[in-house]
Amino acid sequence: MKNAFLKNSIILTLILLVFFVPKGNCQKDVIVTDFEIWNNFSVTKILGEKFELNLEEEFRFNENASKLDKLFTELNTEYEIINNLKIGAEFRFYRNTKTKGGYKYQKRLRGMLSYSYKIYRFNLSYRLSFQDKDENIWLNDKPGPESVYNLRNKVSLKYDVPNSKLKSKLSGELFRAYEKDKNPLFNKYRITAGATYPIFKSIKIKLFYRLEKKININPLNISHIIGINLNYRF
């Protein structure tokens, strides 16, 4: 039953990514592209065989990687209910640069459910998550929460490279937004390719390229992202 759930979830997500994500009207839509760099540093504490706690700090630069766009601190946890089936939760607090200058402070809560299945050197996984983000928790010295909800479907394929410590990964993720007084719609998708390598026993570095496209808005935003993650695990 678990394998059937994983298979059906992956197929559904791939169908949505390929067929049901609007491509936009080239004659009317304006397309804005950007290059970004995301730098992430994290510490993971293993608490028993099935539970772990993670704290991370991330810096995201946009406008051709020349300007700090987002700075956030995140605390997340993950627990394995049964073999390969996990639940997780996270809290993120971050500073976001406003379009016209200045900053706004935001927070985000997210709950996750994931399942993975190993086939030889491949590891196939599906993750379903739901997040609640307050867009403006403190703006112009006045509190002004504006919640935006997102349902996220993510499919990942990892490959353990033979005779190497290198592990590669390919993933696709689709976002569906739920806002007050608006109809639900797909608003973003991501396609990511990367690799992880252990520098030392407890320290790993991850490099990735990500294509992120915001949809059902005008202009259509496309970001080409290079990510560098450094993780200490103990």
Secondary structure by P-SEA (a helix, b strand, c coil): caaaaaaaaaaaaaaaacccccccccccbbbbbbcbbbbbbbbbbbccccbbbbbbbbbbbccccccccccccccccccccccccccccccccccccccccccccbbbbbbbcbbbbbcccbbbbcccbbbbbbcccccccbbbbbbbbbbbbbbbbbbbccccccccccbbbbbbbbbccccccccbbbbbbbccccccccbbbbbbbbbbbbcccccbbbbbbbbbbbbbcc
